[in-house]
Amino acid sequence: MPKDMIDLAAPVERAFLVAIDTGDDPGWTAEESISELASLAETAGAEVVGAEWQNRRHVDPNFYVGKGKVDELVAAKSETGYTVLVADDELSPAQQRALEEAVKTKVIDRSRLILDIFAQHAQTHEGRLQVELAQLEYQLPRLTKMWTHLSRTGGGIGTRGPGESQLETDRRLVRERIKKFKERVEQVAEQRRTASRARDRRLFPTVAIVGYTNAGKSTLLNALVGQVVAKAEDKLFATLDPTSRQVKLGDGQTAIVTDTVGFIHKLPHQLVDAFRATLEEVTRADVLVEIVDASDRHFAEHRATVQTVLEELGAGDKPRFVAFNKADLIEAAARNGDTPAPAIAGQVLISAKTGYGLETLKAELSALLASLWVDIDVAVPYKAGELLARVRERGTVELDYRASDVRVTGRVTPPLAGELEAVAAKWRESLRNGDGPEG
């Protein structure tokens, strides 16, 4: 991690939060957004000691907030002793510097806070690689002379141009590091594509669990598998590295189910770009299970955020089944006279923690996958025995063993249909060329 990246895991950090409500996002008020920001700060290890928000038509280009609010932030520092000021939006380098000069302490924004949480939670080589790439891309326009240590990682004689300043050298070195990290991330992406092709060869349908952070994705995967295979904690972004397992659904259907990284309001674009190799699991899936925390009164806004990120990934129109999770918390809240249970007509209500509704979810998911199957009527040669065995196992088909080939009719998954069509086309071409039966 670069030296000037803040590690909010230190217990001495006392965070003060500030937000702006311009009215551009009607689903979120500044107070609601800052409440989530507080959860992020606590997840990062900071103690939240206060918060301020301001209604403005536009973000101030100099200080983010108005000058009067800056004075209030200075006064709040004397009262609370905060050691880091956290803004709810991404700050420009100029805004960050102006606020730091005004409050005489560290200033970070929501994007940097989320990046720090990702850095803390990345466990695998792949996760750490993608987090560092996101950090470098975030930090590039914010470089200062504190980055001179990078010259030790590369450069040396012949690396500095005539008259090049140290800051320009640092920027060039960071761009070179970004280029190398992008190449390594692309290697990770290719490895994932290879693994995906191997799964396709087995021809199990694939399901990706998506949703807002802390909605219960990892808990759901563990419940579907029947054992702990993914880290599940009551924290934001507890899981960064996707986990895939075979799951038995209804009617004997088997699927590969993958737990993916959670989404959040104002997710930094650097993270979406850096984690694109990981998030490709979403775009490759046959079906998405969108899990929603039904006990959260902002679940509608959370769903809108999830849809926005899915559209950015090119998966906004993918077949989807919605599971409203945490039924146990809804019931507890209703008994205590708190927030009433939301209307969830036409969707399945589950509790991944207690197992409530999971059999219904499996049955509905199996039916959705089956609805995606396609009709097939092809002839393939006898030598395609391995393919025919998989067809019998994975599809609902009839096989007519004829003199020179086997006619396959029925319904199969789209990947299996594609493989059958390819083999059948090759067989037809062989017959047209007069090669004769190969069975």
Secondary structure, 3 states (H helix, E strand, C coil): CCCCCCCCCCCCCEEEEEEEECCCCCCCCHHHHHHHHHHHHHHHCCEEEEEEEEECCCCECCCECCHHHHHHHHHHHHHHCCCEEEECCCCCHHHHHHHHHHHCCEEEEHHHHHHHHHHHHCCCHHHHHHHHHHHHHHHHHHCCHHHHHHHHCCCCCCCCCCCCCHHHHHHHHHHHHHHHHHHHHHHHHHHHHHHHHHHHHHCCCEEEEEEECCCCHHHHHHHHHCCCCCCCCCCCCCCCCCEEEEEECHHHCEEEEEECCCECCCCCHHHHHHCHHHHHHHHHCCEEEEEEECCCCCHHHHHHHHHHHHHHHCCCCCCEEEEEECHHHHHHHHHCCCCCCCCCCCCEECCCCCCCCHHHHHHHHHHHHHHCCEEEEEEEECCCHHHHHHHHHHCEEEEEECCCEEEEEEEECHHHHHHHHHHHHHHHHHHHCCCCCCC
